[in-house]
Amino acid sequence: MKRHYEDILSRIPEPPTWFDENGTPRYGAFSPELIPDIYAVQACLLLIRCQSCRTEFRVSMSFGRHDILRKRARASLKDLIISNEIHYGDPPDMHCCPSGPTMNSVPVRVLEFWLFGDNARTWKRMPDLEREIKCDWDDEVFDP
């Protein structure tokens, strides 16, 4: 379950553009340079929806070189996208429905995928990994 950031949301009248991996609301265009993990080498902007009310959210995910060693990830984002197994977890807590913060999220589409280049030391967008996600448990919708 992610935290509801009332201290941020109450001060900015417009809705967030996207949310980071922690469910923190972000405003403005997504950039891999704005993700929380400064050691990330892969980043994506993912469209998800609340499994209960189906409200959609744009969220970021990242993968760092040491995530598998630290057991924070079992595979890279790239591998999870290719295998159709990418998953964000609980949706951001925006009070979308009575059970929203405790529900799972359904992955819908990889909107942007970015790779940090070893040679150029800059982020490069990889459109070939931007695709629909076919979630085989998407039909398990719960009514609020």
C-alpha positions as protocol buffer text, in pm:
chain_id: "A"
residue {
  index: 1
  type: MET
  ca { x: 0 y: 0 z: 0 }
}
residue {
  index: 2
  type: LYS
  ca { x: 134 y: 339 z: -96 }
}
residue {
  index: 3
  type: ARG
  ca { x: 107 y: 660 z: 105 }
}
residue {
  index: 4
  type: HIS
  ca { x: -138 y: 939 z: 22 }
}
residue {
  index: 5
  type: TYR
  ca { x: 69 y: 1257 z: -14 }
}
residue {
  index: 6
  type: GLU
  ca { x: -184 y: 1508 z: 118 }
}
residue {
  index: 7
  type: ASP
  ca { x: 95 y: 1758 z: 201 }
}
residue {
  index: 8
  type: ILE
  ca { x: 183 y: 1780 z: -169 }
}
residue {
  index: 9
  type: LEU
  ca { x: -160 y: 1725 z: -324 }
}
residue {
  index: 10
  type: SER
  ca { x: -332 y: 1991 z: -110 }
}
residue {
  index: 11
  type: ARG
  ca { x: -91 y: 2262 z: -226 }
}
residue {
  index: 12
  type: ILE
  ca { x: -101 y: 2200 z: -601 }
}
residue {
  index: 13
  type: PRO
  ca { x: -444 y: 2243 z: -762 }
}
residue {
  index: 14
  type: GLU
  ca { x: -375 y: 2043 z: -1079 }
}
residue {
  index: 15
  type: PRO
  ca { x: -366 y: 1661 z: -1082 }
}
residue {
  index: 16
  type: PRO
  ca { x: -28 y: 1488 z: -1096 }
}
residue {
  index: 17
  type: THR
  ca { x: 106 y: 1403 z: -1442 }
}
residue {
  index: 18
  type: TRP
  ca { x: 270 y: 1081 z: -1320 }
}
residue {
  index: 19
  type: PHE
  ca { x: 383 y: 904 z: -1003 }
}
residue {
  index: 20
  type: ASP
  ca { x: 722 y: 763 z: -914 }
}
residue {
  index: 21
  type: GLU
  ca { x: 791 y: 413 z: -784 }
}
residue {
  index: 22
  type: ASN
  ca { x: 697 y: 516 z: -433 }
}
residue {
  index: 23
  type: GLY
  ca { x: 362 y: 658 z: -544 }
}
residue {
  index: 24
  type: THR
  ca { x: 489 y: 1014 z: -501 }
}
residue {
  index: 25
  type: PRO
  ca { x: 295 y: 1257 z: -722 }
}
residue {
  index: 26
  type: ARG
  ca { x: 503 y: 1424 z: -993 }
}
residue {
  index: 27
  type: TYR
  ca { x: 412 y: 1724 z: -1208 }
}
residue {
  index: 28
  type: GLY
  ca { x: 531 y: 1800 z: -1558 }
}
residue {
  index: 29
  type: ALA
  ca { x: 668 y: 1572 z: -1826 }
}
residue {
  index: 30
  type: PHE
  ca { x: 822 y: 1238 z: -1735 }
}
residue {
  index: 31
  type: SER
  ca { x: 1199 y: 1212 z: -1766 }
}
residue {
  index: 32
  type: PRO
  ca { x: 1420 y: 922 z: -1655 }
}
residue {
  index: 33
  type: GLU
  ca { x: 1640 y: 1186 z: -1490 }
}
residue {
  index: 34
  type: LEU
  ca { x: 1359 y: 1249 z: -1238 }
}
residue {
  index: 35
  type: ILE
  ca { x: 1322 y: 892 z: -1106 }
}
residue {
  index: 36
  type: PRO
  ca { x: 1423 y: 833 z: -743 }
}
residue {
  index: 37
  type: ASP
  ca { x: 1704 y: 581 z: -811 }
}
residue {
  index: 38
  type: ILE
  ca { x: 2010 y: 778 z: -925 }
}
residue {
  index: 39
  type: TYR
  ca { x: 2187 y: 448 z: -1006 }
}
residue {
  index: 40
  type: ALA
  ca { x: 1918 y: 325 z: -1246 }
}
residue {
  index: 41
  type: VAL
  ca { x: 2020 y: 205 z: -1592 }
}
residue {
  index: 42
  type: GLN
  ca { x: 1667 y: 128 z: -1716 }
}
residue {
  index: 43
  type: ALA
  ca { x: 1352 y: 331 z: -1663 }
}
residue {
  index: 44
  type: CYS
  ca { x: 1000 y: 325 z: -1795 }
}
residue {
  index: 45
  type: LEU
  ca { x: 677 y: 516 z: -1776 }
}
residue {
  index: 46
  type: LEU
  ca { x: 398 y: 263 z: -1741 }
}
residue {
  index: 47
  type: LEU
  ca { x: 23 y: 302 z: -1774 }
}
residue {
  index: 48
  type: ILE
  ca { x: -155 y: 104 z: -1502 }
}
residue {
  index: 49
  type: ARG
  ca { x: -511 y: 91 z: -1370 }
}
residue {
  index: 50
  type: CYS
  ca { x: -662 y: 21 z: -1030 }
}
residue {
  index: 51
  type: GLN
  ca { x: -784 y: -338 z: -1026 }
}
residue {
  index: 52
  type: SER
  ca { x: -1101 y: -232 z: -846 }
}
residue {
  index: 53
  type: CYS
  ca { x: -1231 y: 88 z: -1011 }
}
residue {
  index: 54
  type: ARG
  ca { x: -1005 y: 82 z: -1322 }
}
residue {
  index: 55
  type: THR
  ca { x: -880 y: 440 z: -1272 }
}
residue {
  index: 56
  type: GLU
  ca { x: -565 y: 481 z: -1482 }
}
residue {
  index: 57
  type: PHE
  ca { x: -232 y: 615 z: -1358 }
}
residue {
  index: 58
  type: ARG
  ca { x: 102 y: 690 z: -1524 }
}
residue {
  index: 59
  type: VAL
  ca { x: 380 y: 554 z: -1305 }
}
residue {
  index: 60
  type: SER
  ca { x: 755 y: 516 z: -1330 }
}
residue {
  index: 61
  type: MET
  ca { x: 964 y: 209 z: -1265 }
}
residue {
  index: 62
  type: SER
  ca { x: 1341 y: 169 z: -1274 }
}
residue {
  index: 63
  type: PHE
  ca { x: 1610 y: -94 z: -1264 }
}
residue {
  index: 64
  type: GLY
  ca { x: 1964 y: -47 z: -1135 }
}
residue {
  index: 65
  type: ARG
  ca { x: 2276 y: -254 z: -1187 }
}
residue {
  index: 66
  type: HIS
  ca { x: 2266 y: -391 z: -834 }
}
residue {
  index: 67
  type: ASP
  ca { x: 1892 y: -459 z: -799 }
}
residue {
  index: 68
  type: ILE
  ca { x: 1926 y: -831 z: -870 }
}
residue {
  index: 69
  type: LEU
  ca { x: 2224 y: -867 z: -636 }
}
residue {
  index: 70
  type: ARG
  ca { x: 2032 y: -689 z: -358 }
}
residue {
  index: 71
  type: LYS
  ca { x: 1730 y: -908 z: -438 }
}
residue {
  index: 72
  type: ARG
  ca { x: 1515 y: -601 z: -508 }
}
residue {
  index: 73
  type: ALA
  ca { x: 1438 y: -740 z: -854 }
}
residue {
  index: 74
  type: ARG
  ca { x: 1436 y: -1083 z: -1014 }
}
residue {
  index: 75
  type: ALA
  ca { x: 1491 y: -950 z: -1366 }
}
residue {
  index: 76
  type: SER
  ca { x: 1559 y: -625 z: -1547 }
}
residue {
  index: 77
  type: LEU
  ca { x: 1273 y: -404 z: -1665 }
}
residue {
  index: 78
  type: LYS
  ca { x: 1363 y: -492 z: -2022 }
}
residue {
  index: 79
  type: ASP
  ca { x: 1332 y: -866 z: -1947 }
}
residue {
  index: 80
  type: LEU
  ca { x: 1005 y: -814 z: -1757 }
}
residue {
  index: 81
  type: ILE
  ca { x: 858 y: -621 z: -2051 }
}
residue {
  index: 82
  type: ILE
  ca { x: 969 y: -881 z: -2305 }
}
residue {
  index: 83
  type: SER
  ca { x: 828 y: -1165 z: -2093 }
}
residue {
  index: 84
  type: ASN
  ca { x: 506 y: -966 z: -2033 }
}
residue {
  index: 85
  type: GLU
  ca { x: 560 y: -982 z: -1656 }
}
residue {
  index: 86
  type: ILE
  ca { x: 612 y: -616 z: -1564 }
}
residue {
  index: 87
  type: HIS
  ca { x: 413 y: -521 z: -1253 }
}
residue {
  index: 88
  type: TYR
  ca { x: 398 y: -199 z: -1047 }
}
residue {
  index: 89
  type: GLY
  ca { x: 210 y: -330 z: -743 }
}
residue {
  index: 90
  type: ASP
  ca { x: -41 y: -120 z: -550 }
}
residue {
  index: 91
  type: PRO
  ca { x: -165 y: 188 z: -739 }
}
residue {
  index: 92
  type: PRO
  ca { x: -81 y: 536 z: -610 }
}
residue {
  index: 93
  type: ASP
  ca { x: -311 y: 633 z: -322 }
}
residue {
  index: 94
  type: MET
  ca { x: -531 y: 899 z: -480 }
}
residue {
  index: 95
  type: HIS
  ca { x: -853 y: 786 z: -309 }
}
residue {
  index: 96
  type: CYS
  ca { x: -977 y: 661 z: -648 }
}
residue {
  index: 97
  type: CYS
  ca { x: -1219 y: 418 z: -480 }
}
residue {
  index: 98
  type: PRO
  ca { x: -1287 y: 283 z: -129 }
}
residue {
  index: 99
  type: SER
  ca { x: -1051 y: -12 z: -176 }
}
residue {
  index: 100
  type: GLY
  ca { x: -806 y: 153 z: -423 }
}
residue {
  index: 101
  type: PRO
  ca { x: -502 y: 192 z: -194 }
}
residue {
  index: 102
  type: THR
  ca { x: -519 y: -174 z: -92 }
}
residue {
  index: 103
  type: MET
  ca { x: -583 y: -312 z: -440 }
}
residue {
  index: 104
  type: ASN
  ca { x: -337 y: -438 z: -694 }
}
residue {
  index: 105
  type: SER
  ca { x: -275 y: -254 z: -1018 }
}
residue {
  index: 106
  type: VAL
  ca { x: -314 y: -395 z: -1366 }
}
residue {
  index: 107
  type: PRO
  ca { x: -35 y: -311 z: -1613 }
}
residue {
  index: 108
  type: VAL
  ca { x: -177 y: -172 z: -1938 }
}
residue {
  index: 109
  type: ARG
  ca { x: 101 y: -30 z: -2154 }
}
residue {
  index: 110
  type: VAL
  ca { x: 468 y: 69 z: -2148 }
}
residue {
  index: 111
  type: LEU
  ca { x: 443 y: 432 z: -2260 }
}
residue {
  index: 112
  type: GLU
  ca { x: 816 y: 508 z: -2257 }
}
residue {
  index: 113
  type: PHE
  ca { x: 1125 y: 293 z: -2207 }
}
residue {
  index: 114
  type: TRP
  ca { x: 1470 y: 443 z: -2146 }
}
residue {
  index: 115
  type: LEU
  ca { x: 1818 y: 291 z: -2127 }
}
residue {
  index: 116
  type: PHE
  ca { x: 2118 y: 464 z: -1971 }
}
residue {
  index: 117
  type: GLY
  ca { x: 2404 y: 433 z: -2219 }
}
residue {
  index: 118
  type: ASP
  ca { x: 2739 y: 304 z: -2097 }
}
residue {
  index: 119
  type: ASN
  ca { x: 2941 y: 500 z: -2351 }
}
residue {
  index: 120
  type: ALA
  ca { x: 2752 y: 828 z: -2381 }
}
residue {
  index: 121
  type: ARG
  ca { x: 2641 y: 834 z: -2014 }
}
residue {
  index: 122
  type: THR
  ca { x: 2302 y: 969 z: -2123 }
}
residue {
  index: 123
  type: TRP
  ca { x: 1950 y: 832 z: -2139 }
}
residue {
  index: 124
  type: LYS
  ca { x: 1832 y: 693 z: -2473 }
}
residue {
  index: 125
  type: ARG
  ca { x: 1470 y: 617 z: -2549 }
}
residue {
  index: 126
  type: MET
  ca { x: 1399 y: 266 z: -2682 }
}
residue {
  index: 127
  type: PRO
  ca { x: 1060 y: 272 z: -2859 }
}
residue {
  index: 128
  type: ASP
  ca { x: 1081 y: -96 z: -2955 }
}
residue {
  index: 129
  type: LEU
  ca { x: 1000 y: -182 z: -2590 }
}
residue {
  index: 130
  type: GLU
  ca { x: 698 y: 50 z: -2572 }
}
residue {
  index: 131
  type: ARG
  ca { x: 399 y: -180 z: -2606 }
}
residue {
  index: 132
  type: GLU
  ca { x: 71 y: -307 z: -2469 }
}
residue {
  index: 133
  type: ILE
  ca { x: 96 y: -544 z: -2174 }
}
residue {
  index: 134
  type: LYS
  ca { x: -128 y: -848 z: -2197 }
}
residue {
  index: 135
  type: CYS
  ca { x: -227 y: -921 z: -1841 }
}
residue {
  index: 136
  type: ASP
  ca { x: -385 y: -1265 z: -1811 }
}
residue {
  index: 137
  type: TRP
  ca { x: -541 y: -1186 z: -1473 }
}
residue {
  index: 138
  type: ASP
  ca { x: -698 y: -855 z: -1583 }
}
residue {
  index: 139
  type: ASP
  ca { x: -1045 y: -1008 z: -1573 }
}
residue {
  index: 140
  type: GLU
  ca { x: -1021 y: -1048 z: -1195 }
}
residue {
  index: 141
  type: VAL
  ca { x: -1192 y: -714 z: -1129 }
}
residue {
  index: 142
  type: PHE
  ca { x: -1339 y: -641 z: -788 }
}
residue {
  index: 143
  type: ASP
  ca { x: -1638 y: -411 z: -735 }
}
residue {
  index: 144
  type: PRO
  ca { x: -1577 y: -137 z: -476 }
}
